[in-house]
């Protein structure tokens, strides 16, 4: 998990920590922590794949334009 995703996960999890706005028992907090980290990790992977795909698409379009000239 990258820094941005970890920071977001920590901010979300603060609400569920003891003293937060919606405290959970320790065993439930551990489950929620794993779910949040898993979801954010997958989201960041998807975002990375999207950026890579857009880059490759741009490179293809650029090459096609140069070939057309």
CHARMM-style PDB file with segment names, atoms N, HN, CA, C and O in Angstrom:
ATOM      1  N   UNK     1       0.851  -1.168   0.000  1.00  0.00      PROA
ATOM      2  CA  UNK     1       0.000   0.000   0.000  1.00  0.00      PROA
ATOM      3  C   UNK     1       0.894   1.228   0.000  1.00  0.00      PROA
ATOM      4  O   UNK     1       1.864   1.306   0.755  1.00  0.00      PROA
ATOM      5  N   UNK     2       0.563   2.171  -0.841  1.00  0.00      PROA
ATOM      6  HN  UNK     2      -0.224   2.108  -1.454  1.00  0.00      PROA
ATOM      7  CA  UNK     2       1.389   3.364  -0.902  1.00  0.00      PROA
ATOM      8  C   UNK     2       1.041   4.335   0.230  1.00  0.00      PROA
ATOM      9  O   UNK     2       0.106   4.102   0.997  1.00  0.00      PROA
ATOM     10  N   UNK     3       1.792   5.401   0.320  1.00  0.00      PROA
ATOM     11  HN  UNK     3       2.551   5.589  -0.302  1.00  0.00      PROA
ATOM     12  CA  UNK     3       1.647   6.358   1.419  1.00  0.00      PROA
ATOM     13  C   UNK     3       0.257   6.981   1.463  1.00  0.00      PROA
ATOM     14  O   UNK     3      -0.334   7.119   2.534  1.00  0.00      PROA
ATOM     15  N   UNK     4      -0.260   7.354   0.305  1.00  0.00      PROA
ATOM     16  HN  UNK     4       0.219   7.242  -0.566  1.00  0.00      PROA
ATOM     17  CA  UNK     4      -1.565   8.014   0.249  1.00  0.00      PROA
ATOM     18  C   UNK     4      -2.674   7.091   0.752  1.00  0.00      PROA
ATOM     19  O   UNK     4      -3.539   7.512   1.519  1.00  0.00      PROA
ATOM     20  N   UNK     5      -2.644   5.844   0.320  1.00  0.00      PROA
ATOM     21  HN  UNK     5      -1.941   5.502  -0.303  1.00  0.00      PROA
ATOM     22  CA  UNK     5      -3.661   4.879   0.748  1.00  0.00      PROA
ATOM     23  C   UNK     5      -3.530   4.593   2.238  1.00  0.00      PROA
ATOM     24  O   UNK     5      -4.539   4.492   2.936  1.00  0.00      PROA
ATOM     25  N   UNK     6      -2.311   4.462   2.731  1.00  0.00      PROA
ATOM     26  HN  UNK     6      -1.491   4.544   2.163  1.00  0.00      PROA
ATOM     27  CA  UNK     6      -2.107   4.203   4.153  1.00  0.00      PROA
ATOM     28  C   UNK     6      -2.604   5.373   4.988  1.00  0.00      PROA
ATOM     29  O   UNK     6      -3.210   5.169   6.040  1.00  0.00      PROA
ATOM     30  N   UNK     7      -2.357   6.585   4.538  1.00  0.00      PROA
ATOM     31  HN  UNK     7      -1.865   6.751   3.683  1.00  0.00      PROA
ATOM     32  CA  UNK     7      -2.812   7.771   5.259  1.00  0.00      PROA
ATOM     33  C   UNK     7      -4.339   7.822   5.297  1.00  0.00      PROA
ATOM     34  O   UNK     7      -4.928   8.134   6.332  1.00  0.00      PROA
ATOM     35  N   UNK     8      -4.968   7.520   4.182  1.00  0.00      PROA
ATOM     36  HN  UNK     8      -4.489   7.267   3.341  1.00  0.00      PROA
ATOM     37  CA  UNK     8      -6.427   7.504   4.123  1.00  0.00      PROA
ATOM     38  C   UNK     8      -6.986   6.423   5.042  1.00  0.00      PROA
ATOM     39  O   UNK     8      -7.958   6.659   5.761  1.00  0.00      PROA
ATOM     40  N   UNK     9      -6.378   5.241   5.022  1.00  0.00      PROA
ATOM     41  HN  UNK     9      -5.588   5.050   4.439  1.00  0.00      PROA
ATOM     42  CA  UNK     9      -6.828   4.154   5.893  1.00  0.00      PROA
ATOM     43  C   UNK     9      -6.725   4.562   7.359  1.00  0.00      PROA
ATOM     44  O   UNK     9      -7.640   4.299   8.140  1.00  0.00      PROA
ATOM     45  N   UNK    10      -5.630   5.197   7.738  1.00  0.00      PROA
ATOM     46  HN  UNK    10      -4.887   5.411   7.104  1.00  0.00      PROA
ATOM     47  CA  UNK    10      -5.465   5.620   9.131  1.00  0.00      PROA
ATOM     48  C   UNK    10      -6.520   6.635   9.525  1.00  0.00      PROA
ATOM     49  O   UNK    10      -7.036   6.582  10.642  1.00  0.00      PROA
ATOM     50  N   UNK    11      -6.852   7.552   8.640  1.00  0.00      PROA
ATOM     51  HN  UNK    11      -6.434   7.595   7.733  1.00  0.00      PROA
ATOM     52  CA  UNK    11      -7.881   8.556   8.942  1.00  0.00      PROA
ATOM     53  C   UNK    11      -9.243   7.896   9.131  1.00  0.00      PROA
ATOM     54  O   UNK    11      -9.997   8.265  10.031  1.00  0.00      PROA
ATOM     55  N   UNK    12      -9.554   6.923   8.285  1.00  0.00      PROA
ATOM     56  HN  UNK    12      -8.941   6.624   7.554  1.00  0.00      PROA
ATOM     57  CA  UNK    12     -10.830   6.212   8.406  1.00  0.00      PROA
ATOM     58  C   UNK    12     -10.873   5.430   9.712  1.00  0.00      PROA
ATOM     59  O   UNK    12     -11.879   5.448  10.422  1.00  0.00      PROA
ATOM     60  N   UNK    13      -9.787   4.750  10.022  1.00  0.00      PROA
ATOM     61  HN  UNK    13      -8.971   4.735   9.445  1.00  0.00      PROA
ATOM     62  CA  UNK    13      -9.757   3.878  11.196  1.00  0.00      PROA
ATOM     63  C   UNK    13      -9.780   4.644  12.515  1.00  0.00      PROA
ATOM     64  O   UNK    13     -10.162   4.086  13.543  1.00  0.00      PROA
ATOM     65  N   UNK    14      -9.378   5.910  12.502  1.00  0.00      PROA
ATOM     66  HN  UNK    14      -9.068   6.364  11.667  1.00  0.00      PROA
ATOM     67  CA  UNK    14      -9.410   6.699  13.732  1.00  0.00      PROA
ATOM     68  C   UNK    14     -10.820   6.773  14.313  1.00  0.00      PROA
ATOM     69  O   UNK    14     -10.982   6.839  15.531  1.00  0.00      PROA
ATOM     70  N   UNK    15     -11.827   6.763  13.470  1.00  0.00      PROA
ATOM     71  HN  UNK    15     -11.696   6.710  12.480  1.00  0.00      PROA
ATOM     72  CA  UNK    15     -13.211   6.826  13.941  1.00  0.00      PROA
ATOM     73  C   UNK    15     -13.588   5.588  14.744  1.00  0.00      PROA
ATOM     74  O   UNK    15     -14.467   5.650  15.604  1.00  0.00      PROA
ATOM     75  N   UNK    16     -12.930   4.462  14.471  1.00  0.00      PROA
ATOM     76  HN  UNK    16     -12.215   4.411  13.773  1.00  0.00      PROA
ATOM     77  CA  UNK    16     -13.281   3.202  15.117  1.00  0.00      PROA
ATOM     78  C   UNK    16     -12.383   2.855  16.300  1.00  0.00      PROA
ATOM     79  O   UNK    16     -12.638   1.878  17.005  1.00  0.00      PROA
ATOM     80  N   UNK    17     -11.347   3.637  16.520  1.00  0.00      PROA
ATOM     81  HN  UNK    17     -11.140   4.430  15.948  1.00  0.00      PROA
ATOM     82  CA  UNK    17     -10.445   3.409  17.654  1.00  0.00      PROA
ATOM     83  C   UNK    17     -11.161   3.754  18.956  1.00  0.00      PROA
ATOM     84  O   UNK    17     -12.132   4.511  18.943  1.00  0.00      PROA
ATOM     85  N   UNK    18     -10.697   3.208  20.080  1.00  0.00      PROA
ATOM     86  HN  UNK    18      -9.909   2.592  20.091  1.00  0.00      PROA
ATOM     87  CA  UNK    18     -11.272   3.628  21.363  1.00  0.00      PROA
ATOM     88  C   UNK    18     -11.129   5.143  21.511  1.00  0.00      PROA
ATOM     89  O   UNK    18     -10.046   5.686  21.292  1.00  0.00      PROA
ATOM     90  N   UNK    19     -12.190   5.815  21.873  1.00  0.00      PROA
ATOM     91  HN  UNK    19     -13.070   5.374  22.052  1.00  0.00      PROA
ATOM     92  CA  UNK    19     -12.188   7.269  21.973  1.00  0.00      PROA
ATOM     93  C   UNK    19     -12.622   7.946  20.687  1.00  0.00      PROA
ATOM     94  O   UNK    19     -12.769   9.168  20.651  1.00  0.00      PROA
ATOM     95  N   UNK    20     -12.833   7.162  19.615  1.00  0.00      PROA
ATOM     96  HN  UNK    20     -12.714   6.170  19.644  1.00  0.00      PROA
ATOM     97  CA  UNK    20     -13.297   7.720  18.341  1.00  0.00      PROA
ATOM     98  C   UNK    20     -14.806   7.913  18.362  1.00  0.00      PROA
ATOM     99  O   UNK    20     -15.451   7.688  19.387  1.00  0.00      PROA
ATOM    100  N   UNK    21     -15.360   8.323  17.247  1.00  0.00      PROA
ATOM    101  HN  UNK    21     -14.837   8.505  16.415  1.00  0.00      PROA
ATOM    102  CA  UNK    21     -16.799   8.583  17.204  1.00  0.00      PROA
ATOM    103  C   UNK    21     -17.642   7.308  17.151  1.00  0.00      PROA
ATOM    104  O   UNK    21     -18.826   7.337  17.488  1.00  0.00      PROA
ATOM    105  N   UNK    22     -17.040   6.185  16.730  1.00  0.00      PROA
ATOM    106  HN  UNK    22     -16.079   6.162  16.456  1.00  0.00      PROA
ATOM    107  CA  UNK    22     -17.761   4.907  16.659  1.00  0.00      PROA
ATOM    108  C   UNK    22     -16.829   3.777  17.113  1.00  0.00      PROA
ATOM    109  O   UNK    22     -16.444   2.933  16.303  1.00  0.00      PROA
ATOM    110  N   UNK    23     -16.464   3.754  18.407  1.00  0.00      PROA
ATOM    111  HN  UNK    23     -16.777   4.440  19.064  1.00  0.00      PROA
ATOM    112  CA  UNK    23     -15.490   2.760  18.875  1.00  0.00      PROA
ATOM    113  C   UNK    23     -15.994   1.320  18.705  1.00  0.00      PROA
ATOM    114  O   UNK    23     -17.174   1.027  18.895  1.00  0.00      PROA
ATOM    115  N   UNK    24     -15.068   0.443  18.343  1.00  0.00      PROA
ATOM    116  HN  UNK    24     -14.110   0.680  18.189  1.00  0.00      PROA
ATOM    117  CA  UNK    24     -15.379  -0.969  18.159  1.00  0.00      PROA
ATOM    118  C   UNK    24     -14.558  -1.802  19.149  1.00  0.00      PROA
ATOM    119  O   UNK    24     -13.505  -1.365  19.612  1.00  0.00      PROA
ATOM    120  N   UNK    25     -15.052  -3.014  19.472  1.00  0.00      PROA
ATOM    121  HN  UNK    25     -15.908  -3.370  19.097  1.00  0.00      PROA
ATOM    122  CA  UNK    25     -14.244  -3.919  20.296  1.00  0.00      PROA
ATOM    123  C   UNK    25     -12.972  -4.298  19.526  1.00  0.00      PROA
ATOM    124  O   UNK    25     -12.967  -4.278  18.296  1.00  0.00      PROA
ATOM    125  N   UNK    26     -11.901  -4.641  20.239  1.00  0.00      PROA
ATOM    126  HN  UNK    26     -11.905  -4.657  21.239  1.00  0.00      PROA
ATOM    127  CA  UNK    26     -10.609  -4.915  19.578  1.00  0.00      PROA
ATOM    128  C   UNK    26     -10.662  -5.958  18.456  1.00  0.00      PROA
ATOM    129  O   UNK    26     -10.025  -5.772  17.419  1.00  0.00      PROA
ATOM    130  N   UNK    27     -11.409  -7.049  18.646  1.00  0.00      PROA
ATOM    131  HN  UNK    27     -11.927  -7.199  19.488  1.00  0.00      PROA
ATOM    132  CA  UNK    27     -11.448  -8.082  17.599  1.00  0.00      PROA
ATOM    133  C   UNK    27     -12.173  -7.567  16.352  1.00  0.00      PROA
ATOM    134  O   UNK    27     -11.764  -7.868  15.230  1.00  0.00      PROA
ATOM    135  N   UNK    28     -13.226  -6.806  16.538  1.00  0.00      PROA
ATOM    136  HN  UNK    28     -13.558  -6.562  17.449  1.00  0.00      PROA
ATOM    137  CA  UNK    28     -13.955  -6.237  15.398  1.00  0.00      PROA
ATOM    138  C   UNK    28     -13.106  -5.154  14.711  1.00  0.00      PROA
ATOM    139  O   UNK    28     -13.108  -5.041  13.485  1.00  0.00      PROA
ATOM    140  N   UNK    29     -12.389  -4.369  15.510  1.00  0.00      PROA
ATOM    141  HN  UNK    29     -12.388  -4.462  16.505  1.00  0.00      PROA
ATOM    142  CA  UNK    29     -11.515  -3.334  14.953  1.00  0.00      PROA
ATOM    143  C   UNK    29     -10.440  -3.954  14.061  1.00  0.00      PROA
ATOM    144  O   UNK    29     -10.110  -3.405  13.010  1.00  0.00      PROA
ATOM    145  N   UNK    30      -9.898  -5.092  14.479  1.00  0.00      PROA
ATOM    146  HN  UNK    30     -10.166  -5.537  15.333  1.00  0.00      PROA
ATOM    147  CA  UNK    30      -8.883  -5.771  13.664  1.00  0.00      PROA
ATOM    148  C   UNK    30      -9.465  -6.196  12.315  1.00  0.00      PROA
ATOM    149  O   UNK    30      -8.803  -6.070  11.285  1.00  0.00      PROA
ATOM    150  N   UNK    31     -10.696  -6.698  12.321  1.00  0.00      PROA
ATOM    151  HN  UNK    31     -11.234  -6.800  13.158  1.00  0.00      PROA
ATOM    152  CA  UNK    31     -11.346  -7.099  11.072  1.00  0.00      PROA
ATOM    153  C   UNK    31     -11.585  -5.889  10.166  1.00  0.00      PROA
ATOM    154  O   UNK    31     -11.315  -5.931   8.965  1.00  0.00      PROA
ATOM    155  N   UNK    32     -12.088  -4.829  10.756  1.00  0.00      PROA
ATOM    156  HN  UNK    32     -12.308  -4.795  11.731  1.00  0.00      PROA
ATOM    157  CA  UNK    32     -12.359  -3.615   9.979  1.00  0.00      PROA
ATOM    158  C   UNK    32     -11.063  -3.063   9.410  1.00  0.00      PROA
ATOM    159  O   UNK    32     -11.027  -2.632   8.258  1.00  0.00      PROA
ATOM    160  N   UNK    33     -10.005  -3.073  10.201  1.00  0.00      PROA
ATOM    161  HN  UNK    33     -10.035  -3.424  11.137  1.00  0.00      PROA
ATOM    162  CA  UNK    33      -8.696  -2.575   9.744  1.00  0.00      PROA
ATOM    163  C   UNK    33      -8.234  -3.342   8.509  1.00  0.00      PROA
ATOM    164  O   UNK    33      -7.779  -2.739   7.536  1.00  0.00      PROA
ATOM    165  N   UNK    34      -8.349  -4.671   8.544  1.00  0.00      PROA
ATOM    166  HN  UNK    34      -8.719  -5.161   9.334  1.00  0.00      PROA
ATOM    167  CA  UNK    34      -7.936  -5.487   7.402  1.00  0.00      PROA
ATOM    168  C   UNK    34      -8.789  -5.190   6.171  1.00  0.00      PROA
ATOM    169  O   UNK    34      -8.264  -5.094   5.062  1.00  0.00      PROA
ATOM    170  N   UNK    35     -10.094  -5.045   6.358  1.00  0.00      PROA
ATOM    171  HN  UNK    35     -10.521  -5.122   7.259  1.00  0.00      PROA
ATOM    172  CA  UNK    35     -10.978  -4.756   5.226  1.00  0.00      PROA
ATOM    173  C   UNK    35     -10.655  -3.410   4.601  1.00  0.00      PROA
ATOM    174  O   UNK    35     -10.582  -3.297   3.378  1.00  0.00      PROA
ATOM    175  N   UNK    36     -10.461  -2.393   5.422  1.00  0.00      PROA
ATOM    176  HN  UNK    36     -10.521  -2.485   6.416  1.00  0.00      PROA
ATOM    177  CA  UNK    36     -10.170  -1.049   4.906  1.00  0.00      PROA
ATOM    178  C   UNK    36      -8.862  -1.063   4.133  1.00  0.00      PROA
ATOM    179  O   UNK    36      -8.790  -0.519   3.031  1.00  0.00      PROA
ATOM    180  N   UNK    37      -7.839  -1.670   4.688  1.00  0.00      PROA
ATOM    181  HN  UNK    37      -7.897  -2.112   5.583  1.00  0.00      PROA
ATOM    182  CA  UNK    37      -6.542  -1.718   4.007  1.00  0.00      PROA
ATOM    183  C   UNK    37      -6.627  -2.502   2.696  1.00  0.00      PROA
ATOM    184  O   UNK    37      -6.016  -2.120   1.698  1.00  0.00      PROA
ATOM    185  N   UNK    38      -7.379  -3.587   2.704  1.00  0.00      PROA
ATOM    186  HN  UNK    38      -7.876  -3.898   3.514  1.00  0.00      PROA
ATOM    187  CA  UNK    38      -7.542  -4.395   1.499  1.00  0.00      PROA
ATOM    188  C   UNK    38      -8.250  -3.609   0.402  1.00  0.00      PROA
ATOM    189  O   UNK    38      -7.817  -3.606  -0.750  1.00  0.00      PROA
ATOM    190  N   UNK    39      -9.327  -2.952   0.764  1.00  0.00      PROA
ATOM    191  HN  UNK    39      -9.679  -2.954   1.700  1.00  0.00      PROA
ATOM    192  CA  UNK    39     -10.099  -2.175  -0.218  1.00  0.00      PROA
ATOM    193  C   UNK    39      -9.247  -1.053  -0.799  1.00  0.00      PROA
ATOM    194  O   UNK    39      -9.230  -0.852  -2.014  1.00  0.00      PROA
ATOM    195  N   UNK    40      -8.539  -0.322   0.062  1.00  0.00      PROA
ATOM    196  HN  UNK    40      -8.553  -0.485   1.049  1.00  0.00      PROA
ATOM    197  CA  UNK    40      -7.726   0.785  -0.430  1.00  0.00      PROA
ATOM    198  C   UNK    40      -6.548   0.294  -1.270  1.00  0.00      PROA
ATOM    199  O   UNK    40      -6.161   0.950  -2.237  1.00  0.00      PROA
ATOM    200  N   UNK    41      -5.984  -0.842  -0.910  1.00  0.00      PROA
ATOM    201  HN  UNK    41      -6.299  -1.374  -0.125  1.00  0.00      PROA
ATOM    202  CA  UNK    41      -4.887  -1.398  -1.715  1.00  0.00      PROA
ATOM    203  C   UNK    41      -5.370  -1.719  -3.123  1.00  0.00      PROA
ATOM    204  O   UNK    41      -4.706  -1.394  -4.108  1.00  0.00      PROA
ATOM    205  N   UNK    42      -6.526  -2.356  -3.208  1.00  0.00      PROA
ATOM    206  HN  UNK    42      -7.065  -2.620  -2.408  1.00  0.00      PROA
ATOM    207  CA  UNK    42      -7.077  -2.690  -4.528  1.00  0.00      PROA
ATOM    208  C   UNK    42      -7.405  -1.437  -5.315  1.00  0.00      PROA
ATOM    209  O   UNK    42      -7.179  -1.388  -6.525  1.00  0.00      PROA
ATOM    210  N   UNK    43      -7.929  -0.434  -4.653  1.00  0.00      PROA
ATOM    211  HN  UNK    43      -8.112  -0.474  -3.670  1.00  0.00      PROA
ATOM    212  CA  UNK    43      -8.263   0.813  -5.341  1.00  0.00      PROA
ATOM    213  C   UNK    43      -7.013   1.478  -5.891  1.00  0.00      PROA
ATOM    214  O   UNK    43      -7.022   1.974  -7.017  1.00  0.00      PROA
ATOM    215  N   UNK    44      -5.940   1.495  -5.116  1.00  0.00      PROA
ATOM    216  HN  UNK    44      -5.932   1.091  -4.201  1.00  0.00      PROA
ATOM    217  CA  UNK    44      -4.708   2.119  -5.578  1.00  0.00      PROA
ATOM    218  C   UNK    44      -4.091   1.318  -6.722  1.00  0.00      PROA
ATOM    219  O   UNK    44      -3.509   1.899  -7.639  1.00  0.00      PROA
ATOM    220  N   UNK    45      -4.212  -0.018  -6.678  1.00  0.00      PROA
ATOM    221  HN  UNK    45      -4.685  -0.490  -5.933  1.00  0.00      PROA
ATOM    222  CA  UNK    45      -3.716  -0.838  -7.786  1.00  0.00      PROA
ATOM    223  C   UNK    45      -4.501  -0.511  -9.053  1.00  0.00      PROA
ATOM    224  O   UNK    45      -3.919  -0.356 -10.126  1.00  0.00      PROA
ATOM    225  N   UNK    46      -5.821  -0.406  -8.927  1.00  0.00      PROA
ATOM    226  HN  UNK    46      -6.295  -0.532  -8.055  1.00  0.00      PROA
ATOM    227  CA  UNK    46      -6.666  -0.081 -10.080  1.00  0.00      PROA
ATOM    228  C   UNK    46      -6.292   1.285 -10.642  1.00  0.00      PROA
ATOM    229  O   UNK    46      -6.223   1.457 -11.859  1.00  0.00      PROA
ATOM    230  N   UNK    47      -6.054   2.250  -9.771  1.00  0.00      PROA
ATOM    231  HN  UNK    47      -6.110   2.111  -8.782  1.00  0.00      PROA
ATOM    232  CA  UNK    47      -5.668   3.586 -10.209  1.00  0.00      PROA
ATOM    233  C   UNK    47      -4.335   3.539 -10.956  1.00  0.00      PROA
ATOM    234  O   UNK    47      -4.173   4.197 -11.984  1.00  0.00      PROA
ATOM    235  N   UNK    48      -3.387   2.766 -10.441  1.00  0.00      PROA
ATOM    236  HN  UNK    48      -3.518   2.231  -9.606  1.00  0.00      PROA
ATOM    237  CA  UNK    48      -2.091   2.623 -11.113  1.00  0.00      PROA
ATOM    238  C   UNK    48      -2.239   1.993 -12.485  1.00  0.00      PROA
ATOM    239  O   UNK    48      -1.596   2.420 -13.443  1.00  0.00      PROA
ATOM    240  N   UNK    49      -3.095   0.968 -12.580  1.00  0.00      PROA
ATOM    241  HN  UNK    49      -3.618   0.622 -11.801  1.00  0.00      PROA
ATOM    242  CA  UNK    49      -3.345   0.322 -13.867  1.00  0.00      PROA
ATOM    243  C   UNK    49      -3.994   1.299 -14.842  1.00  0.00      PROA
ATOM    244  O   UNK    49      -3.660   1.316 -16.026  1.00  0.00      PROA
ATOM    245  N   UNK    50      -4.918   2.109 -14.342  1.00  0.00      PROA
ATOM    246  HN  UNK    50      -5.190   2.096 -13.380  1.00  0.00      PROA
ATOM    247  CA  UNK    50      -5.594   3.085 -15.202  1.00  0.00      PROA
ATOM    248  C   UNK    50      -4.595   4.109 -15.741  1.00  0.00      PROA
ATOM    249  O   UNK    50      -4.624   4.449 -16.924  1.00  0.00      PROA
ATOM    250  N   UNK    51      -3.716   4.595 -14.871  1.00  0.00      PROA
ATOM    251  HN  UNK    51      -3.692   4.318 -13.910  1.00  0.00      PROA
ATOM    252  CA  UNK    51      -2.714   5.571 -15.308  1.00  0.00      PROA
ATOM    253  C   UNK    51      -1.779   4.951 -16.337  1.00  0.00      PROA
ATOM    254  O   UNK    51      -1.418   5.601 -17.318  1.00  0.00      PROA
ATOM    255  N   UNK    52      -1.385   3.706 -16.123  1.00  0.00      PROA
ATOM    256  HN  UNK    52      -1.678   3.178 -15.326  1.00  0.00      PROA
ATOM    257  CA  UNK    52      -0.505   3.014 -17.066  1.00  0.00      PROA
ATOM    258  C   UNK    52      -1.192   2.843 -18.414  1.00  0.00      PROA
ATOM    259  O   UNK    52      -0.581   3.062 -19.460  1.00  0.00      PROA
ATOM    260  N   UNK    53      -2.457   2.453 -18.389  1.00  0.00      PROA
ATOM    261  HN  UNK    53      -2.953   2.275 -17.539  1.00  0.00      PROA
ATOM    262  CA  UNK    53      -3.211   2.261 -19.632  1.00  0.00      PROA
ATOM    263  C   UNK    53      -3.346   3.582 -20.384  1.00  0.00      PROA
ATOM    264  O   UNK    53      -3.188   3.626 -21.604  1.00  0.00      PROA
ATOM    265  N   UNK    54      -3.641   4.668 -19.647  1.00  0.00      PROA
ATOM    266  HN  UNK    54      -3.770   4.633 -18.656  1.00  0.00      PROA
ATOM    267  CA  UNK    54      -3.762   5.974 -20.297  1.00  0.00      PROA
ATOM    268  C   UNK    54      -2.435   6.388 -20.919  1.00  0.00      PROA
ATOM    269  O   UNK    54      -2.420   6.968 -22.005  1.00  0.00      PROA
ATOM    270  N   UNK    55      -1.317   6.100 -20.248  1.00  0.00      PROA
ATOM    271  HN  UNK    55      -1.329   5.629 -19.366  1.00  0.00      PROA
ATOM    272  CA  UNK    55       0.003   6.436 -20.772  1.00  0.00      PROA
ATOM    273  C   UNK    55       0.258   5.678 -22.067  1.00  0.00      PROA
ATOM    274  O   UNK    55       0.706   6.261 -23.054  1.00  0.00      PROA
ATOM    275  N   UNK    56      -0.028   4.372 -22.065  1.00  0.00      PROA
ATOM    276  HN  UNK    56      -0.393   3.898 -21.263  1.00  0.00      PROA
ATOM    277  CA  UNK    56       0.198   3.574 -23.263  1.00  0.00      PROA
ATOM    278  C   UNK    56      -0.719   4.026 -24.403  1.00  0.00      PROA
ATOM    279  O   UNK    56      -0.303   4.060 -25.561  1.00  0.00      PROA
ATOM    280  N   UNK    57      -1.957   4.370 -24.075  1.00  0.00      PROA
ATOM    281  HN  UNK    57      -2.295   4.342 -23.135  1.00  0.00      PROA
ATOM    282  CA  UNK    57      -2.869   4.882 -25.105  1.00  0.00      PROA
ATOM    283  C   UNK    57      -2.326   6.174 -25.700  1.00  0.00      PROA
ATOM    284  O   UNK    57      -2.363   6.362 -26.916  1.00  0.00      PROA
ATOM    285  N   UNK    58      -1.826   7.059 -24.855  1.00  0.00      PROA
ATOM    286  HN  UNK    58      -1.796   6.906 -23.867  1.00  0.00      PROA
ATOM    287  CA  UNK    58      -1.266   8.324 -25.327  1.00  0.00      PROA
ATOM    288  C   UNK    58      -0.054   8.076 -26.221  1.00  0.00      PROA
ATOM    289  O   UNK    58       0.097   8.724 -27.256  1.00  0.00      PROA
ATOM    290  N   UNK    59       0.796   7.155 -25.832  1.00  0.00      PROA
ATOM    291  HN  UNK    59       0.674   6.628 -24.991  1.00  0.00      PROA
ATOM    292  CA  UNK    59       1.973   6.833 -26.644  1.00  0.00      PROA
ATOM    293  C   UNK    59       1.556   6.284 -28.001  1.00  0.00      PROA
ATOM    294  O   UNK    59       2.169   6.610 -29.018  1.00  0.00      PROA
ATOM    295  N   UNK    60       0.511   5.447 -28.024  1.00  0.00      PROA
ATOM    296  HN  UNK    60       0.014   5.182 -27.198  1.00  0.00      PROA
ATOM    297  CA  UNK    60       0.010   4.885 -29.281  1.00  0.00      PROA
ATOM    298  C   UNK    60      -0.542   5.990 -30.179  1.00  0.00      PROA
ATOM    299  O   UNK    60      -0.235   6.035 -31.370  1.00  0.00      PROA
ATOM    300  N   UNK    61      -1.350   6.875 -29.616  1.00  0.00      PROA
ATOM    301  HN  UNK    61      -1.600   6.839 -28.648  1.00  0.00      PROA
ATOM    302  CA  UNK    61      -1.937   7.979 -30.381  1.00  0.00      PROA
ATOM    303  C   UNK    61      -0.832   8.888 -30.921  1.00  0.00      PROA
ATOM    304  O   UNK    61      -0.891   9.331 -32.068  1.00  0.00      PROA
ATOM    305  N   UNK    62       0.160   9.160 -30.100  1.00  0.00      PROA
ATOM    306  HN  UNK    62       0.208   8.801 -29.168  1.00  0.00      PROA
ATOM    307  CA  UNK    62       1.268  10.015 -30.524  1.00  0.00      PROA
ATOM    308  C   UNK    62       2.028   9.375 -31.686  1.00  0.00      PROA
ATOM    309  O   UNK    62       2.400  10.061 -32.638  1.00  0.00      PROA
ATOM    310  N   UNK    63       2.257   8.070 -31.609  1.00  0.00      PROA
ATOM    311  HN  UNK    63       1.955   7.513 -30.835  1.00  0.00      PROA
ATOM    312  CA  UNK    63       2.950   7.376 -32.682  1.00  0.00      PROA
ATOM    313  C   UNK    63       2.123   7.366 -33.970  1.00  0.00      PROA
ATOM    314  O   UNK    63       2.664   7.512 -35.066  1.00  0.00      PROA
ATOM    315  N   UNK    64       0.816   7.195 -33.826  1.00  0.00      PROA
ATOM    316  HN  UNK    64       0.376   7.077 -32.936  1.00  0.00      PROA
ATOM    317  CA  UNK    64      -0.074   7.211 -35.002  1.00  0.00      PROA
ATOM    318  C   UNK    64      -0.071   8.589 -35.676  1.00  0.00      PROA
ATOM    319  O   UNK    64      -0.071   8.686 -36.903  1.00  0.00      PROA
ATOM    320  N   UNK    65      -0.068   9.643 -34.868  1.00  0.00      PROA
ATOM    321  HN  UNK    65      -0.068   9.565 -33.872  1.00  0.00      PROA
ATOM    322  CA  UNK    65      -0.044  10.992 -35.420  1.00  0.00      PROA
ATOM    323  C   UNK    65       1.266  11.253 -36.183  1.00  0.00      PROA
ATOM    324  O   UNK    65       1.272  11.861 -37.253  1.00  0.00      PROA
ATOM    325  N   UNK    66       2.352  10.782 -35.606  1.00  0.00      PROA
ATOM    326  HN  UNK    66       2.347  10.288 -34.737  1.00  0.00      PROA
ATOM    327  CA  UNK    66       3.655  10.981 -36.270  1.00  0.00      PROA
ATOM    328  C   UNK    66       3.704  10.173 -37.568  1.00  0.00      PROA
ATOM    329  O   UNK    66       4.259  10.636 -38.565  1.00  0.00      PROA
ATOM    330  N   UNK    67       3.136   8.988 -37.560  1.00  0.00      PROA
ATOM    331  HN  UNK    67       2.686   8.613 -36.750  1.00  0.00      PROA
ATOM    332  CA  UNK    67       3.125   8.159 -38.764  1.00  0.00      PROA
ATOM    333  C   UNK    67       2.255   8.777 -39.857  1.00  0.00      PROA
ATOM    334  O   UNK    67       2.550   8.641 -41.044  1.00  0.00      PROA
ATOM    335  N   UNK    68       1.191   9.451 -39.450  1.00  0.00      PROA
ATOM    336  HN  UNK    68       0.952   9.561 -38.486  1.00  0.00      PROA
ATOM    337  CA  UNK    68       0.281  10.062 -40.414  1.00  0.00      PROA
ATOM    338  C   UNK    68       0.885  11.294 -41.075  1.00  0.00      PROA
ATOM    339  O   UNK    68       0.450  11.676 -42.161  1.00  0.00      PROA
ATOM    340  N   UNK    69       1.839  11.905 -40.473  1.00  0.00      PROA
ATOM    341  HN  UNK    69       2.192  11.595 -39.590  1.00  0.00      PROA
ATOM    342  CA  UNK    69       2.426  13.134 -41.025  1.00  0.00      PROA
ATOM    343  C   UNK    69       3.396  12.874 -42.107  1.00  0.00      PROA
ATOM    344  OT1 UNK    69       3.967  13.813 -42.663  1.00  0.00      PROA
TER     345      UNK     69
END
